[in-house]
Amino acid sequence: MELESYWKILLVGVGATATMDVWRFLLQKTVGVSSLDLGLLGRWVGHISRGKIFHTSIGKAEVIPNETKLGWAIHYLIGILFSLLLPILWGKRWLVNPTIIPSILVGVGTILAPWFLMQPAMGMGIAASKTPKPFQVRIRNIAIHTVYGLGLYGTAVLTNVLFR
């Protein structure tokens, strides 16, 4: 792939992740629905760098310096890395002519990472099974990852306007 494709991937990943963040912000401000504290993501990643992956409760784990900043950075890095799946699975042509179905499939497919890696490692169980209301957490997870998929598509369309 040429340099322009990598710029598009970067922009699509950042845009889709920002779309998730706007959605999370709106849900929190309008109906009081909270989501993962990105400081806890930073705490988890900080502990991984110290050799500890699994926790009984990440909220009770030792605080990591600058964990919130680290969490935000990791959140966007993950969003960018997941955006790479579109040209990998659908080819570089997807970057030139984005379509919504692959975007939604990738967005919803990214749910596998939190359900089978992050949530169990943070002490929440597989697919939030150890949380007080696992069904509600799963529905919110599906919704936010669908929004990420919509963000992948919308940002890809916008990047094509920018790169004309």
PyMOL commands that set and color helices and strands:
alter all, ss='L'
color gray80, all
select helices_A, chain A and resi 3-31+38-48+58-60+67-83+85-90+93-96+100-109+112-121+126-128+134-162
alter helices_A, ss='H'
color red, helices_A
deselect
rebuild
show_as cartoon
